[in-house]
Amino acid sequence: MSNPMSQPSQKPEDYLQAGDLIDSGNTHVVDFTNRHRVSGEAPVDAAVRLYLAVRDEITYDPYRVGPDPRYFRASDCLATGRGFCIPKAALLAACARVIGIPARVGYADVRNHLSSTRLDELIGGNVYTWHSYTDLYLDGQWVKATPAFNKELCQRFGVHVLEFDGRNDSLLQEFDQSGNRHMEYEGQRGVFSDVPYELILADFEKHHPRWLHNRADLDDELFGHKAKAGNDMA
């Protein structure tokens, strides 16, 4: 599997084709998208509708990480109904492409001040490399959306639900509902036409080896070990 371009094209139409991991041609991705579209609605409204569907119908699961491409692919995230930020962002991009909205995926390193001790130990600290968002071309401009954290999870841990209006960037919850710092960006890694799997894998092997290999099996069982004492959001 080759890496997609790291120097982004300036042409929105270059971000409409299916990729290896943003597999917008997948039948299930197409069906999911069509279930959430309304005939004749404006692209901005359609994008917001798809954002909410991916954010809330796909459970954020920071433990569903592995070295196999299935952990990064949009259609596999949809099939299991859960995933971490990278496949969820890929899924939103795939859905957008289905209805003709140019979409790409962006990445940054972020620091999570509210993650649990258990997750920090698995990650190797509280800085997460390659945190992902979706970049959507709407009304003549690129707008960032981050569908990672589902509404139920945010409410459970007292974190503001991250909304998206299709016109302004929606990247992170800087503070929780009590005013404690939640997340902050450490540095940008750029935008890509498809998930740069090999680049991410190499950095995960270097910075997050325990996280990457925390589940050696490749089955699709649902995790039942969400941390009770902390906020496993990253």
C-alpha positions in Angstrom: 0.0 0.0 0.0 1.6 3.3 -1.1 1.2 6.6 0.8 -1.0 9.3 -0.7 0.5 12.6 -1.6 1.8 14.7 1.3 1.9 17.9 -0.8 -1.8 18.8 -1.1 -3.3 19.6 -4.4 -5.0 23.0 -4.7 -7.8 21.5 -6.9 -10.8 20.4 -4.9 -11.8 18.0 -7.6 -8.7 15.9 -6.8 -10.4 14.9 -3.6 -13.4 13.1 -4.9 -12.1 9.7 -5.9 -12.1 6.7 -3.6 -8.8 5.7 -1.9 -7.5 2.6 -0.4 -8.6 3.6 3.1 -11.0 6.4 2.3 -13.0 3.8 0.4 -15.9 5.9 -0.7 -16.9 3.3 -3.3 -17.6 0.7 -0.7 -21.3 -0.4 -0.9 -21.8 -0.1 2.9 -20.3 3.4 2.9 -22.6 4.4 0.1 -25.6 3.0 1.8 -24.8 4.7 5.1 -24.4 8.0 3.3 -27.6 7.7 1.4 -29.5 6.9 4.6 -28.5 10.3 6.0 -28.9 12.5 2.9 -31.9 14.6 2.1 -32.8 15.2 -1.5 -32.0 18.7 -2.7 -30.4 19.9 0.5 -27.3 22.3 0.2 -23.9 20.7 0.5 -23.2 22.5 3.8 -26.4 21.0 5.3 -25.5 17.6 4.0 -22.0 17.8 5.4 -23.3 18.7 8.9 -25.8 15.9 8.7 -23.0 13.4 7.8 -20.8 14.8 10.5 -23.4 14.2 13.1 -24.0 10.6 11.8 -20.3 9.7 12.0 -19.8 11.5 15.3 -22.7 9.9 17.1 -23.4 6.6 15.4 -19.8 5.4 15.4 -18.6 5.0 19.0 -15.2 6.5 19.7 -12.9 3.7 20.9 -9.3 4.6 21.7 -8.5 0.9 22.3 -9.5 -0.3 18.8 -6.0 0.3 17.3 -3.8 -2.2 15.6 -1.2 -2.5 12.8 -3.5 -4.0 10.2 -5.0 -1.5 7.7 -8.5 -2.5 8.8 -8.1 -0.4 11.9 -7.6 2.7 9.7 -10.1 2.0 6.9 -13.4 3.9 6.6 -15.6 0.9 5.7 -14.1 -1.3 8.5 -14.9 1.5 11.0 -18.4 1.6 9.8 -18.8 -2.2 9.8 -17.7 -2.5 13.5 -19.5 0.7 14.6 -16.5 2.0 16.5 -13.0 3.3 16.0 -10.5 6.0 17.0 -10.0 9.4 15.4 -8.2 8.3 12.3 -10.8 5.9 10.8 -13.7 8.1 11.9 -12.2 11.1 10.0 -11.7 8.8 7.0 -15.3 7.7 7.2 -16.6 11.2 7.2 -14.3 12.0 4.2 -15.6 8.9 2.4 -19.2 9.9 3.0 -18.6 13.4 1.7 -17.1 12.1 -1.5 -20.1 9.9 -2.1 -22.3 12.9 -2.5 -19.7 14.9 -4.4 -18.2 17.0 -1.6 -14.4 17.2 -2.0 -12.8 15.8 1.2 -9.4 15.0 2.5 -7.9 14.1 5.9 -5.7 16.2 8.1 -3.5 15.4 11.1 -1.8 17.0 14.1 -0.1 16.0 17.3 -2.3 16.8 20.3 -1.8 16.8 24.0 -4.7 15.4 26.1 -4.8 16.7 29.6 -7.8 14.6 30.7 -6.9 11.1 29.5 -6.8 8.4 32.2 -3.6 7.1 33.7 -4.3 3.7 32.1 -4.5 5.1 28.6 -1.5 7.4 29.2 0.5 4.3 30.1 -0.6 2.5 26.9 0.1 5.6 24.7 3.4 6.4 26.4 2.4 9.8 27.7 -0.4 12.2 26.9 0.8 13.4 23.5 -0.9 11.6 20.6 0.7 11.7 17.2 -1.4 11.8 14.0 -4.7 12.9 15.6 -7.1 13.2 12.7 -9.8 15.5 11.4 -11.6 15.8 8.1 -11.1 18.7 5.7 -14.3 19.4 3.6 -14.6 21.8 0.6 -17.8 23.8 1.2 -18.9 27.0 -0.3 -15.5 27.7 -1.9 -13.4 27.0 1.2 -11.8 24.2 3.1 -13.4 23.7 6.5 -12.1 21.3 9.2 -14.4 19.0 11.1 -13.5 16.5 13.8 -16.1 13.7 14.3 -14.1 11.6 16.8 -15.9 12.0 20.1 -19.5 10.8 20.1 -22.1 12.8 22.0 -22.8 10.1 24.6 -19.1 9.8 25.5 -18.7 13.6 25.9 -21.7 13.8 28.2 -20.4 10.9 30.3 -17.1 12.6 30.9 -18.2 16.2 31.2 -16.7 17.4 28.0 -18.4 19.9 25.6 -19.8 18.2 22.6 -17.9 19.3 19.5 -20.4 20.8 17.0 -19.8 21.6 13.3 -21.8 24.2 11.3 -20.2 23.6 7.9 -18.8 27.1 7.8 -16.2 27.3 10.6 -13.4 25.0 11.6 -14.3 22.5 14.4 -11.1 21.0 15.8 -11.1 20.3 19.5 -12.6 20.9 22.9 -10.0 23.2 24.6 -11.7 22.9 28.0 -14.1 20.6 29.7 -17.4 21.7 31.2 -15.6 22.5 34.5 -13.0 24.8 32.8 -10.2 22.3 33.0 -7.9 22.2 30.0 -8.8 19.2 27.8 -6.8 19.2 24.5 -4.3 21.4 22.7 -2.6 21.1 19.4 1.2 20.5 19.5 1.9 20.7 15.8 0.3 20.1 12.4 1.3 17.3 10.0 -0.7 18.4 7.0 -3.5 17.1 4.8 -3.6 14.0 2.6 -5.8 12.6 -0.1 -6.0 9.2 1.6 -4.9 8.0 5.1 -1.1 7.9 5.0 -1.0 4.4 6.6 2.7 3.7 6.2 3.7 7.0 7.7 1.4 6.7 10.6 2.4 3.0 11.2 6.1 4.0 11.4 5.4 6.8 13.9 3.1 4.6 16.0 5.8 1.9 16.1 8.2 4.6 17.3 6.1 6.6 19.7 3.1 4.3 20.6 4.3 0.7 20.3 2.2 -0.6 23.1 -0.9 1.2 21.9 -0.4 -0.1 18.3 0.0 -3.7 19.4 -2.4 -3.7 22.4 -4.7 -6.2 20.8 -2.8 -8.8 18.9 -6.0 -10.5 17.7 -7.7 -9.1 14.7 -11.2 -10.0 15.6 -14.1 -7.5 15.8 -15.2 -8.1 19.3 -16.5 -5.0 21.1 -14.4 -3.6 23.9 -16.0 -3.8 27.3 -13.1 -2.2 29.3 -13.7 1.5 29.1 -11.8 3.2 31.9 -14.1 4.0 34.9 -11.7 6.4 36.7 -10.6 8.6 33.9 -11.5 10.1 30.5 -10.3 8.0 27.7 -10.6 10.6 25.0 -7.8 11.5 22.6 
